[in-house]
């Protein structure tokens, strides 16, 4: 019966669960980055276990993205249009990539402490948690909850951009040009993480509106 069922009925995939899993990996990466900034004064960056966890999760994220893409190409029936799911998979992958790029730059540029980034990373934690909540609300078709989460993400995105701008301006008043350049690159990457979360949230809200 199972064999006949497989032949007669098109394959179904729980893309709500698949997207939530991909978002959970990205959230773990953001949370580890926050932990790294809290611990970096005690643990050298090259041996920081939180940063090492990000590298491992990055590989897991790539595998999940590839699996979700393969599933998307292999199914006929999807809960949302395929283009929307595709964009969500890609944007969630970009969130994870951006976090891993920050880790890489922190190690390569020999940043001695990540503690000064803690307020910005706190906002990123709030943003990624709101994105997870929005994905949960999508499953139940709670469009109002998706919109509320998106608005929260928008507010914190503005805060990240403002915090990065003020921190860069403060650095520029100092005499150490190399330090200015190094940290400016890091602030730019933090803004990239925030932007990717923001774009993902907008994509999610657009997907939610299409199923109302």
C-alpha positions in Angstrom: 0.0 0.0 0.0 2.8 2.4 0.8 4.5 1.7 -2.5 1.2 2.4 -4.4 0.6 5.5 -2.3 4.0 6.8 -3.3 3.3 6.2 -7.0 -0.2 7.8 -7.0 0.3 10.8 -4.7 2.8 13.6 -5.2 5.6 13.9 -2.6 4.9 16.3 0.2 7.5 18.1 2.3 6.9 20.1 5.5 8.6 23.3 4.4 7.4 25.1 7.5 9.5 22.8 9.6 12.4 22.9 7.1 12.5 26.7 7.2 12.2 26.7 11.0 15.2 24.3 11.3 17.3 26.5 9.0 16.4 29.6 11.0 17.2 27.8 14.2 20.7 27.1 13.0 21.2 30.7 12.1 19.8 31.8 15.5 22.3 29.4 17.2 25.1 31.1 15.3 24.0 34.6 16.3 23.7 33.5 19.9 27.1 31.9 19.9 28.5 35.2 18.5 26.9 37.1 21.4 28.5 34.5 23.8 31.9 35.0 22.2 31.7 38.8 22.8 30.9 38.2 26.5 33.7 35.7 26.9 36.4 37.2 24.7 38.2 39.1 27.4 39.0 35.8 29.1 39.3 33.5 26.0 41.6 34.3 23.1 39.7 34.6 19.8 41.5 31.9 18.0 40.6 29.4 20.7 37.2 30.8 21.6 34.8 27.8 21.8 31.8 30.0 20.8 33.5 31.0 17.6 34.5 27.5 16.9 30.9 26.4 17.3 29.9 29.0 14.7 32.3 27.5 12.2 30.8 24.1 12.8 27.2 25.4 12.5 28.1 27.2 9.3 28.8 23.8 7.7 25.6 22.5 9.1 23.7 25.5 7.7 25.1 24.9 4.2 24.1 21.2 4.3 20.6 22.3 5.4 20.3 24.9 2.7 21.4 22.3 0.0 18.9 19.8 1.3 16.0 22.3 1.4 16.8 23.3 -2.2 16.9 19.7 -3.3 13.5 19.1 -1.7 12.1 22.2 -3.3 13.1 21.0 -6.7 11.7 17.5 -6.1 8.2 18.3 -5.0 5.1 19.3 -6.9 2.8 20.6 -4.1 4.1 23.2 -1.7 2.3 25.2 1.0 3.5 28.5 -0.6 4.7 29.4 -4.1 8.1 27.9 -4.9 9.7 31.3 -5.5 8.8 32.5 -2.0 10.2 29.3 -0.4 13.4 29.6 -2.6 13.9 33.2 -1.4 13.5 32.3 2.2 16.0 29.4 1.9 18.5 31.7 0.2 18.1 34.6 2.7 18.4 32.3 5.7 21.6 31.0 4.2 22.8 34.6 3.8 22.2 35.2 7.5 24.3 32.2 8.5 27.0 33.2 6.0 27.2 36.7 7.3 27.7 35.5 10.9 30.4 33.2 9.8 32.1 36.0 7.8 32.2 38.1 11.0 33.8 35.2 12.8 36.4 34.8 10.1 37.2 38.5 10.0 37.5 38.7 13.8 40.2 35.9 13.6 42.0 37.2 10.5 42.1 40.9 11.6 43.4 39.8 15.1 40.6 41.6 17.0 41.7 41.3 20.6 38.2 41.7 22.2 34.7 41.5 20.9 33.2 43.0 24.1 32.6 46.5 22.5 30.3 44.8 20.0 28.0 43.5 22.8 25.2 46.1 22.5 24.9 45.6 18.8 24.9 41.8 19.1 22.2 42.1 21.7 20.0 43.7 19.1 20.9 41.0 16.6 19.8 38.4 19.2 16.5 40.1 19.5 16.1 40.3 15.7 16.8 36.6 15.1 14.5 35.6 17.9 11.7 37.7 16.4 12.4 36.0 13.0 12.0 32.6 14.7 8.7 33.7 16.2 7.5 34.9 12.9 8.2 31.6 11.3 6.3 29.9 14.0 3.4 32.2 13.4 3.5 31.5 9.7 2.7 27.9 10.4 -0.6 28.8 12.1 -1.3 31.5 9.5 -1.2 34.2 12.2 -0.5 37.1 9.9 -0.8 39.7 12.6 2.0 38.0 14.7 4.2 37.8 11.6 3.7 41.6 11.0 4.4 42.4 14.7 7.7 40.4 14.5 8.7 42.1 11.3 8.1 45.5 12.9 10.2 44.6 15.9 13.0 43.5 13.5 12.7 46.8 11.6 13.1 48.8 14.9 16.2 46.9 16.0 17.7 47.1 12.5 17.6 50.8 12.8 19.2 50.6 16.2 22.0 48.4 14.8 22.7 50.9 12.0 22.7 53.8 14.4 24.9 52.1 16.9 27.4 51.1 14.2 27.5 54.7 12.9 28.1 56.2 16.3 30.8 53.7 17.2 32.6 54.4 13.9 32.4 58.1 14.5 33.8 57.7 18.0 36.7 55.6 16.6 37.5 58.2 13.9 38.2 60.8 16.7 41.1 58.6 17.8 44.7 58.7 16.6 45.0 55.0 15.6 44.1 54.8 11.9 44.7 51.0 11.6 42.3 50.4 14.5 39.7 52.6 12.8 39.9 50.7 9.6 39.9 47.3 11.4 36.8 48.0 13.5 35.0 49.8 10.7 35.1 46.5 8.7 33.7 44.7 11.7 30.9 47.2 12.1 30.1 46.8 8.4 29.8 43.1 8.8 27.5 43.5 11.8 25.2 45.7 9.7 25.3 43.0 7.0 24.0 40.4 9.5 21.2 42.8 10.6 20.3 43.6 6.9 20.1 39.9 6.0 17.7 39.2 9.0 15.7 42.3 8.0 15.4 41.2 4.3 14.5 37.6 5.4 11.7 39.0 7.6 10.3 41.1 4.7 10.4 38.0 2.5 8.6 36.0 5.2 5.9 38.7 5.6 5.4 38.8 1.8 5.0 35.0 1.8 2.5 35.2 4.6 0.3 37.7 2.9 0.1 35.5 -0.2 -1.7 32.8 1.8 -4.2 34.9 3.5 
